[in-house]
């Protein structure tokens, strides 16, 4: 099931996206599916007639996982971490499909990172791997934008990873996905730059969720970005980044500087 967040006139709504590519429709659901379940209404819209938003604005946090692909760690000259390398992004970093990625004035080296993102569905803490599926609401595409120059100069990652618009998410949440071996692709201006799979992760999705839940209490709507395959590169004003996750869809964002 594909759960989208969108606007038609003004107020954001949630809906179920159904139909073949190019002819999808969105059925509005009652309230917030994270707290009220998924209950259909009789209201339907053509997908082309709505504006998709980020499928979730996390109520508390976005948790990132650094260097979770061996080749990505090596392409940046880093060793593979012995322990999970976790960081946080504020919810103000989140934008949705086709929203602009705004390059911050304090950096000249912003890079893209295509990632599978886990969306948490219930309050949880210290979740064993065998029960992780019980706490996951679904999955979405993400782009973990990173200010590489600031990452090096600050010696920690808050500014580099957490600036406004540094976490595009979308286009919707897929609730029925097996994350063990799905393709992760990233394009820059139509050129394929990243072509990996979740099977290449150092720590798989279920292990990561369990590990993150040991550090933080996870709340409904929290997002875990699970790491990126090799092929990251810099973006410039006027570029367009596209992230595609097999079984979910494609997330596309233009790059601007203001």
WOMO-V157597 format. One record per backbone hydrogen bond with DSSP energy under -0.5 kcal/mol. NH is the residue of the N-H (numbers start at 1). CO is the residue of the C=O. Records with the same first field share a line. If there is no record, write none. Layout:
BEGIN
NH->CO, CO
END
This chain:
BEGIN
2->17
3->1, 173
4->2, 15
6->13
7->51
13->6
15->4
16->27
17->2, 15
18->16, 25
23->20
25->18
26->45
27->16, 25
28->26, 43
29->14
30->39
33->31
35->32
36->32
37->33
39->37
40->38
41->28
45->26
47->24
49->46
50->47
51->7
52->50
53->5
58->56
62->89
63->223
64->62, 87
65->225
66->85
70->200
73->69
74->70
75->71
76->72, 73
77->74
78->73
85->66
86->84
87->64
89->62
93->90
94->91
95->167
98->252
99->96
101->254
102->100
103->101, 256
107->104
111->146
112->233
115->142
116->227
117->140
118->224
119->138
120->118, 222
121->135
122->135
124->218
126->213
128->126
131->128
132->129
134->131
135->132
136->132, 133
137->119
138->119
139->174
140->117
141->170
142->115
143->168
144->113
145->143, 166
146->111
147->160
148->109, 146
151->147
152->148
153->149
154->150
155->151
161->157
162->158
163->159
165->92
166->163
167->93
168->143
169->95
170->141
173->3
174->139, 172
175->1, 173
177->175
179->177
181->178
184->196
185->244
186->194
187->242
188->191
189->240
191->188
192->190
193->186
194->186
196->184
198->182
200->197
201->198
202->68
208->204
209->205
210->206
211->207
212->208
213->209
214->210, 211
215->211, 212
216->212
218->124
221->120
222->219
223->61
224->118
225->63, 223
226->116, 224
235->110
238->255
239->236
241->253
242->187
243->251
244->185
245->249
246->183
248->245
249->245
251->243
253->241
255->239
256->101
258->103
END
